[in-house]
Amino acid sequence: METAPRQGRRKKRISIKRVLLIGVTGIIVLLAATAIWGYVQLKKPLPQTSGEISLSGLSNEVDVYRDAQGVPHIEAQTDEDLYFVQGYVTAQDRLFQMDLSRRQASGQLAEVIGASMLDQDRFFRTFGLRRAAEASAAAYDEETYSYLESYAAGVNAYMEQAITAGELPLEFRLAGYEPTPWEPLDSLTIGKFMAYDLGGNWQGQAFRYWLAQNVTDAEAIDLLPVYPEDGPVILDVAKSIPIDVGTAFGSTADYLPHPFNGSNNWVLSGEKTASGEPLLADDPHLGLATPSIWYETHLSSPSVNVTGVIFAGVPGIILGSNESIAWGVTNVGPDVQQLYFEQRHPEDPHQFLYDDEWYEAEVITEEIQVADDDPVTHEIVLTKNGPILSDYAHLNDEEDYALSMRWTAYEATTELQAVIGFNRANDWDSFEAALRNFQAPAQNFVFASTDGTIAYRANGLIPIRPSGDDALLPVPGWDSEYEWEGYIPWDELPTMIDPDSGYISTANNQIAGDDYPYHLTHTWAQPYRHQRILDVLQEKDDHTVEDMQALQMDAVNLQAAEFIPLLTDALSEEELRKIDYSALSMLRSWNQIDSREEAGPLLFHFWIEELTDLLFSERIPEEVSELFDGRANIVDELLRAASTGKPGPWVEEAGGLEQLASSSFTRAVDRATDLQGDTPEDWKWGDYHQVIFNHPLAAISPLNYLLNAEALPVDGSRITVKAAGYNSETGAVTHGAGWRGVMDLANLSETFHIVGPGQSGHVTSDSYHSQRTAWVEGDYHRTSIQSESYQENSDQLKLLPKESE
């Protein structure tokens, strides 16, 4: 028989077990409830893609079919309804991206993110993209502007529905704010941001001005993209005017257009294809992120049947095809911006000198709203030449001089009107007529039609500069002789129709010879992508869609083909270490393809980066080096000159070509060894060079685990046809062709696309990252514009006019 104390202890043990059991059960229930709540929160904003929805603002029933990749096929009876529903559907998938895009371009991020965005907001408000959009709004014809209004009404219809139902995208709930109503001006401002992203040369002028102030004439001229005959003379003007470029623009690095923004496009006549009809391919190179900058859509109404891609937040299709034509673009990259030295009145900081007289500048005072903080007042000064940029962050009225900027995109331009015209065009004449409305940014358009025509045009506003202004440096803003003399006449822009070669290709390369009578730019892209495209197109006369897709994924490195012999010949081999010999042997046996499985790309790209660092890092401050426009091309030219026995002062200061090549090679080997071990044959480009498609909120841990997928090794680099620009510190691929498209004019009812990483901005959507692996591997999907094809196996959503109450 148990004693009382023993029975008590037993009951106590039973009681503890019960408490633990109840506690554990409670924790499990709580975790399960939390998981269910979290799942519901993630699923909550997924758009309705089937059934029926009644909407105020529609005139007629509109059908939306979403295919397996999430591409919406919109069938409308009127164009007003078409663009209303395009706005609605795009907002269903991309509302948070759309809101961030308009806020970034308008300088309104601090309002929802906080004081950390103030510098960026000041910059974009000073730059004036929204002001430029406002100037353009009045230039649109009544019809096109009505489509902007219809699009905005569609966005707002979805926004109101989502707010009322508590179904805004997850990002809004995480950031703690609701979006404001969409306006036509928001779409136009996003368009101006694209002009900003593709039209920059002011930073190169600022950099060369810094050179004039801080290095010798010989060193400055060595880094100019061309050698001007009167080099020392043009530098003298810059040297005489004191402005601290580092202070003025040192914090702009994160806001500047990517130095490798560009694209590939090409078009083949039927004489060069297996089908006997033209082929067209296009892949614009911009930032890579989740979601993609591009949104694929098919629009069908009595006036259009067009498919392709558009920026989320803008109506129409900017790149793509309809039943009769296909088109694509690359960036011309002309000098469409000009910095001006401005002289302030010594007693009135808002007065400036012009032709020996003082005038009063326009002053705009704006209030920047800041989340969880007081508003901040921001002053923008507009001179005759444009806004004062150099004071955007630290307005200093005591400075005698400042830098202002003129830009073609400040003009009233009507790109959306052009886009609507592209969508409706059915031959080269009608497409060319639409091009008259596409003015900023200047783009290389390639074109093909079912009548067999292929064509090219460098299109947009390109200034005619006065004698003595070659766009290399800022010029005196107080002298009217430096004003632009208009724009290159329409009929004299570079154009090509049905060339004898049977093909046209551009890759941000030089598009006009020395005999072209107008200045375009000095800073073309490195020639390797374009040369590789030409090499492949010239190989045969029976190209297919599959050939075009393979060329878009091509990773042959022609820079390596040129510079490995040059640099290895310059190496001082007696000073090499054992591992250096192993690395050199590996590099010499490499096939010069930037494959993720190869070791060669890792060492070669590290070598070029270390060489560049040795040339400049000791003399050019990091904040100024971000302004160094055309640096890659200039480094190539420095090496070519040095290899022929003509080293410039920068190579000489680095110890000559032999010392430069050897020191940078050793550093590159050490860097690769630290990263991937001491067996060069085992190194892999893809272990370093990987794509993530980073979500803008993934910088906030642990949201990266929710919003980003695992990194994928990827072929290519900055200078291969398969463009894959990367962060040199991390290897993360952040830049490339977010969309790739191939169109066969033998059958425009089906076209071929990749939108990386996918169509949707919702993390739990099936099309959030559905094309992430396809982007890496080159697996294109087909998009049809034939209703009997895309309606099958697609979700159908009927949007109905809401009866007035």
N, C-alpha and C positions, 0 to 999 in steps of 0.2 A: 504494500500500500504506500502510495506516494505521500510524502510529507507536504504540508501546505506551502512552504517556500518553493519546493520543486514545481508544484502545480502552478504557482504564480509565475515562475520563470517561463514555463512552457506557454502559458497564456500570453505572456509578454512577447515571446518569440513569434507566436501566431499573429499577434496584433501588429508587430513590426512588418511581417511578411505581407499582411493585408494592406497596411499603409503603403508599403513599397509597390505592391501590385496596383493599388489604386492610383498611386502617383505616376508610375510608368504608363499605365493605361491613359491617364489624363494627358500626359505629355504626347503620347502617340495620337490621341484624338486631336490635341491642339495642333500638332504638326500636320496631321491630315487636313484639318480645317484650314490651316494656313496655306497648305499646298493647293487645296481646292479653291480658296479665295484667290491665290495668286494666278492659278490657271484661268479662272473666270476673268480676272483683270486683264490677262494677256489676250484672251480670246474675245473679250468684250468689244474691242474696236474693229474687229474683222468686218469688212464691208459685206452688205447683202449683195449677192451675185445672182440670185434666182428669185422667182416669184414676181410680185408686183409692188411698186411704190408710187404713190400719187404725190406730185410736186406742183406747187404754185410756180407759175412762170413758164410752163410748157404750153404750147399751142396744140400739139398733136402727140399721139403715142410714139415713143421711141424705144427700139429694141437694142439691148446691149448683150452681146455674146462674148463671154470670156473663154479663151481657148486654154489648152493644157499649160501654157506658159504664163497665163494671166494677162494675155494681150486682149484689150477690149476692142471688139468690132462693133461700132456704133452705127445703127441704121436709123436715119431721120428723114422726115418728109420736107423739112425746111432747113436752111442753113442756120437760122437763129436757134432752132431746137438742137441742131447738130452741135454747135459750140457751147450751148447751155449744158448739154449732157457731157461733152468733153470736159468741161470744168467740173461738173459733178463727179464724174468717174475718176478723173485724175486726183481730185481731193480725197475720194474714198481711199486711194492707194498711197498718196504722197502728201497729205496735208501738212504734216510737220516739216517736211523738207521744203515745201512751198513757202511756209511761213518764215523759216530760217533764211531762205534765199532772199526774200523781199526785205527782211530786216537787215541782213548783212549789206545788201546793196544800198539801202536807205540810211544806214547808220543808226539802227534802232535796236541793236542787240542788248545794250546795257539796260534797257527798259525791262527785259525779262530775265537776263542772266546776272546783271549786276555790274559793279564798278570795274571789274576786270576787263570789260569790253569797251571802256570809255575811249581808250586810245584808238582802237579800231573804228569806233563810231565817229570820232572826230575826223579821222582820215577820210572815210567815205563821204561824210557830209561836206568836207572841204573839196574833195574831188568832184562831188556834185552829180552823181549818177541820177538821183531822183530829179534834180533840177533839169538835167538833160532830157529826162523822160517827159517832164512837164512841158518843156519847149517843143517836144515832138508831138505831143497829144493833139494839138490844134492843127497839125499838118495832115492828119489822116483824113481820108474821105469818109463821108457819112456811113457808107456801107460797112467798111472795115471797122470803124469805131463801134458800130452797133454789134459786131461780133465780139469785140472786147467786152462790151457791156453784157452780152449774153453769157460769155464765159464766166465773168465775175458773178453773175446771178446764179449760175450753176454751182460754182464753188460755195457761195453763201448758202444756197439751199442745203447742201450737204453739211456745212458747218453748223447751221442752225439746228438741223436734225440731230447731229452728233452731240451738241451741247445740251439740247433738251433731254435727250435719252441718256446722258452721262456716258457717251461712247466715244469721246475724243480719243485719238491715238494715245498710247501709253506715254509717249514722250512728253506730251502736254501735262499729264498728271505728275510725272516725275519732276518736271521743271516748275510746276505749280502756277500755271497761267492758262488763260483761254485766248485763242486767236481773235483778233479784231476782223470785222468784215473785209472781204476782198474788194479791191477797186481796179478798174482798168489800168490805172497808173501803176499798180503793182506789177502787172504783166510787162508793161513797157520798161519799168525799172530793171526787171530781171534781164530783159533784152539788152539794156545798156550795160549791165554787168558783163554780159558775154562780149560786148565790144571792148570793155575794159580788160577782160581776161585775154583777149586776142589782139589787142592793138597797142601794146606798150613799147615806147622807145624812150620815154622821158628819163627813165632810170639810167640808161646808158649815157645820156647827156650829162646827168648829174655825176656819174662816175668819172667820166673823162674830164669834167670840170675839177673834180677832186684831184685827179692826176696832175692837171696843170698847176694846182696850188701846192702839191706835196712831193713831186718827183722831178727829175731833170727833164728837159725838153726831149732828149733822146729816149728816155725811158717812157715818157708819155706817148710819143709817136710810135714806139715799138708796140704799144697796146691798142692803137687805133685799128679799127677794122680795115681801113685803107690807109695808104700813105699819101697825105695831101701834099701837093707841091709847095704850098705856103704854110706848112705845118707850124713852124715857130711863130708865124704872124697870128694865126688863129688862136694859138695858145696865149699870146700876149694879152689879148682882151680878157680872157678868163683869169689870168694871173692878177690883173689889176683890180678885181672886184672881190672883196672878202666876204664870203658866206661859209659858215661851218656846215658842210654837207653831212658829216657824221652826226652832228647834233640834230640837224633838221630832219634827216631821213633814217637815222639809225634804228628806229623801232619799227620800220615799215616792212621788214623782211617777211613777216607772216602774212602780209596783205598783198604783196606783189604778185603779179601773174607768174606762173611757173615758167622757168626759162626754157623748158622744152615743150611748151604748149604748141601744138601743130597738128599734123594729120598726114595720112596717105590717101591719095585717090588716083584712079586710073580708069580709062575707058578704051575698049578695043572695038574696031569696026568689024563687020561680018567677015572681012577678008582674013582676020586673025583668029577666028573662032571655029570650033567644030560645028556649031549649029548654023553658021552663015549669017547670024544676027549679032548685034553688038552685045558686049558684056561690060558691066560697070561695077566697080568696087570702091568702097569708101570706109575709112575708119579714123574718126577724129580722136586726137590725143589730148585729153584733159585729165583732171584729177579722178582717181578711182576711190569710190567710197560706197557705203551702204546708206541709202539706196543709190542706184546709179544716177548720174546727172541726166541721163537720157530716159525717156518714157516712150515705149513703143505703143502705137495706136493705129487702128484702121478706121477711117472716117468715110461714111457713105451717105450721100444725099443726092437729089436730082442734079446738083452742079459738080459734085466731086465723088471720086472713088479712089482714095489715096491712102497709102500706108507707109509707115516709116517711123521716125522718132522726132521728138520735140522735147524742149526743156520743160520740166514740170512747172506749171504756172503760166504757160503761154499757149494760146490756141493755134490750131493748124498743125501741119507737118513740115518741118524745116529741111529734113533730109529723107529721101525715099523715092517712091515711084507711084505712078497711077497706071491707068490702063494703056497709056501711049508713050510715056517718057519715064526716065530715071535720071537722078542727079545726085551729086555729092560735092563736098567742099574740102579744101584745106586752107590754112591761113596764109595769105600773101605776106603778112608781116611788114607792110611798108611803114615809112616814117610819117605817121599821122599825128604825132604830138610834137610840140616844141616848147622847151623851157625858155623863158625870157628873164633876163636880169631886169629888175625894177628898182628905180631910185626913188626913195621916199623924200618928201619935203622935210627939212630939218626941224620944223616946228609943228607940223601936222602929219601924223603917221598915216592918215587916210588920203593924203594927196601924193600924186606921183607925176614924174616928169614925162612929157611926150612932146617931141618936136619943139623943145625949148620953152614949153609952157607947162604949168602945173594944173592938174585936173583932179577933181574929187572922185575917188573910187566909190563904187557901190558897196555898202556894208550890210551884210545879212546877219542878224542875231537870232540864233535858234536855241531852244531849251531842250536839252537831252534828258529824258526821263531815265532814272536809275533805280533799279529794283532795290527795295529796302534802304534807300538813301535819298538825300535831297537832290532835286534836279540840278543840272550843271548848265551854265550858259556858255554857248560856243559862238565865236565870231568868225565870219567868213568874209574876206575882202576880195572883191571882184574888180580887177583892173581892166583896161581896154583889151588886154591880151588874154585874160582868163583869171581864174582864182589863184590867189597866193598860196602855193603849196608848202613852202619852206617853213611856214609858221603854224602849220596845222596843230601841232602838239604843244608848242611853247611859244605863244604869241609874244613877240618881243618888239614893241614899237620903237625901241631905241636903236635898232639896227638901221643902218643907212640903206642897205640893199636887201632885196628879197628875190625869190624865184616864183614866177607865175607860169601858167601853162595854157597853151592853146591846143585844142583837140578837135578832130573832125566830128566825133560823136557828140560834141556840144551843139552841133547844128541840129535843126529840126529834121530828123530822118524817119523813114517810114518802112522799116524792115518787115513788119507784120503784113503790111499791104503787099509787099513782094512775096511773102510766104503764101498768102491766099492766091496770088497769081500763079506761083509755081504749082500749087495743088490743082489748079484748073487748066494749066497749059497742056497742049496736045502736040506741039512741035517746037522746033527751035525758035521760030519767029515769035510765038506767043510766050515762050519761056524768056527769051531775050527782052521782050517788052516788060515783063515782070521784073527783070533784073534792074531796070532803071530806078526802081524804088528801094533797092537794097544798097545802102550807102555806108553803113558802119556796123561791124568791122569789114574791111576790105578782104574779100575771099576769092580763092581760086575755085571757080565752078567748073566741073566736068559734067557733060550732058550726053545722053543717048536717047534716040527715039525709035519707034517701031518702023519708021520709014527708012531706017538705016543711017541717019545722020549721027555723027559724033562731033562734039564741039567743046571748046574751052574758052573761058573768059576770066581775066583778073578784074574783079568788079568791086566798085566802091569809090568813096571820096578819097583821092590821093592828092595832097597839096602840091602846087607848083611853087617852088621856093625861089626867092630872089637870088640874084648873083651874089656869091659870097657866103650863102647859107647852105651848107651841105649836111645839116642836121646832126653833125658830130658833137656840137657843144651848145650851151645856152647862148643866146644872142641878145644884144641890147634892146630892151623893150621900150626905150624912150626914143627910138629912131624908127620912123615910119618906113624907111627903106628895107627893114627886115620883115615887113608884113608879107603874108602869102599873096601870091598873084592869082588866086583862084584855084581851081582843081583841074587835073588832067581831063581834057575833053572826052566825053563819052565815046566818041568814034575812034579815039586814039589809045584807049586802054588795050593792053595785050589780049588778042583774040585769035583763035584758031578754029577752023571748021574743016572737017574731013581731010586731015593731012594725008599725004602720000604714004607715010610710014604705017598708017592704019592703027595708031595708038597715040594716046595723050596721057601723060602722067605728071603729077606734082607731089612733092613731099617737102614743102616749105623751102624748096631749092631756088636758086636764081632763075628767074623766069624771063629775063630780057637781057640781050647782049649789050655790049658797050655802045652800040649805035642807037640804042633807044634814046629818044631825045629828052626824056624826063627822068628826074631822080625818083627811084622807088625806095631803096634802102641800101645800107652797107652790110647789114647783119643777117645774112641768109643762114638757114640751118646747115649743119655739116652735111656733106653730099652723099653719105653712105647709104641711107635708106633709098634715096632716089636712084642712085646708080644700081643698087641691087634689083629694084623694081624693073628698071630698063633692061638689065641683063636677062631677067626671066622672061619678060614680054617679047624680047627679040629672039628667044630660043626656038620658037616654032609658030606655026600658023593655024593650029587647031586647039586653041585653049578652051577649057571647059569651066563650068562653075566650080568644080572641085579644084581645078588649078588655081583659080582666083582665091579660094578659101585657103589653100596651102600657102599661097604667097602672102596673104595677110598674117599667117602664122610663122612666116619664115624668120629664122634666127641667125642667118649668116652674118658674120661680123667683118665687114670690109675695112673698118678702121684697123682691126687687128692684122688683116692681110697687108695693109700698108706699113704699119708702124712696128710690128714685131721684128721684121728684118732690120729696119732702121735702128731701133733701140738695142737689139741684141748685138748688132755690129759695133755699137758704141760702147758696150760694156767692157770694163777692164776686168777680164776673166781671171787674171792672176790674183786679184783681191777677193774673189768669190769664196765663200765657205762651202763645205760639203753639201749642206742642204740647198744652197743657192744653185749648185751644179745640178742637183736632182730636180729642182724647180725649173731651171732653164731647159733641161732635157724634156721635161713634161710639156713645157710651153711650146717648144719647137715641134713636138709631135702632135700637138693639138690640131684638130680639123678646122679651127677658126669658126665654129658654130657655137653660139651662146646657149648651149643646151644645159638644162638643169642637172644632168648627170655628169657633165664634164668638169674637170678641174681647171682647164685653161681660162675660162672666163673670169673665175675668181681672181687669179693672179694678174691677168691682163688689166682688168678694170681697176684693181688695187694699184697697179703700177702707174696707170695714167693719173689716178687720184693723188698718189703720193708725189708724183712728179710735179703736178700742178701746185700742190701744197708747198713743196720746196721752192718753187718759183716765186710765190706771192705771199705766203702767210706771214713772213717776218716784216714785210714792208706795207702790206695793205690790211688795215684793221678789218675784223670780221664783219662789223656792221656796214662798212663801206663795200666790202667784197660782194655783198648781196646785190649791189647795184651794177655789178660787172656784167654788162650785157654782151653776149657773144663770146664769152670766155673760152668755151670749148673749141670754137673755130680758131681763135687767136692762138691758143696753145698749139694746135695742130700746125699753124703757120710758123710759129717760133721754132718748132722741131724740124720742120721741112727746111727752113732757112739754115739752121745750125748744121743739118746733115750735109748741106752743100758747101760748108765752110764759111757761112755768113751768120755767125751767132749774133743775136742782138744783145743789148745791155742786160736784159733779164737773165738770159741763159749764161752770159759771161759772169754775172754776179753769182750765179749758182755754181760756178767753177768750170763752166764749159759743158758741152754735151756729154762727154765721157763721164765726168764726175756726177752730173745730174742724173744720167741714166743709171749709173752704178748705185748711187746713194738711194735713189727712189726704188730701185729693184730690191735692194736689201730691206728697206722698210716695208715694201709690199710682201716680201716673203715672211718677214717677222709677223706682220699683221695676219696673214693667212695661217701661219703656224699657231699663233695664239688662239685663233678662232677654231681651227679644225685639225690640229695635230701636226706632227713633223714628218709625215709621209705625203709629199705632194701628189702622188698618183691617186691618193684616196680622197683628196679634196673634192668637194662638189659645189658647183655654183648654186644649185637648188637648196642646199642646206643653209645658205645665207640669203639668197634672192627668193623671197616668198611674198605672196599676196594675201592680204587679210580682208580687204574691202572694209575699212574701218568706219564704224558708225560714229557720228559726231558726239554722242553722249557716252561712248565707250571709254573716253578718257577718265570717266568717273568710276573708279573701282567700287563694287564688283560688277558694274553694269557691263563691262567688257565681256564677262562670261555669258551674259544673256544675249547681248546684241551682236557680238562678233563670233564668227566661226573660227575653227583652227586655221592656221596659216597653211597655204599650199605652195610647194615649190613650183617655180614657173620659168620657162625659157625666155630668151630675149634680153634686151637692155635698152638703154637710151638711144642707141644708134642702129638698131636692127629694125627691119620692117615690122616685126612683131614688137611694137614699142612697149617697154616695161621699165619706166624710170623708177628709181628707188632712193630711199633715204640712205646715204652713204654710211651713217653711223650704225644703223640697225639692219640694213638690207631689205627692209619692208618696201614692197612695190606699191607705190602710191600714185602712179601716173601712167596712163596708157589709153588704149582704145576701149572706152566704156561701152561703145557700140561698134560692131562690125557688120557691114551689110554688103551683100552681093546680089546683083540684079541681072537676070538673063532676059534680054529683050525678045528672045524667041518665045517666052512665056512669062509675062508680067503678072499673071494671075497668082503666081507663087514666087515669093522672094525669100532670101536666106539671111538670118540674123543671129547675133549673139548680143544680149544686153547683160553685162556683168555688174553685179552678181544676180540680178533678177528684177522683176517688175514691181514687186510690192515693197512698201516701207514698213509693213507690219510683221513683227518678228515671228509670229506663229502662222503666218500665211504660207501656203505651199509654194508660192512664187517669191518668197523673201530672198532665198539664196539658191533657187532652183537652177540658175545658170552659172553658178560659181565655178564648178568643175568644168562645165562646158567652155567657159572663158579660157581656162588654162589649157584645155585639150583641143580646142577648135571644133567643138561639136555644135554645128549650126542647127537652128530649128527653122522650119518652113512656116511662113505666114501667108495665108491665102486671102484674096479679096473676092473670091467667089462664094456667095452665100451658101450654096449647097455643100461646099467643102467645110467652111469654118463653123456652120451651125451644128453640124454633126459632132456629138461628143463634147459640146460646150455648154456651160451654164448660161441660161437665158434669164435676163432681168428685163421686165417690162416697166417702163417709166411712163406714167399716165398723167395727163393734166388734172390738177386738183380742182374739183368744183368749188366755185366761190361760195363761201358760207354766208 
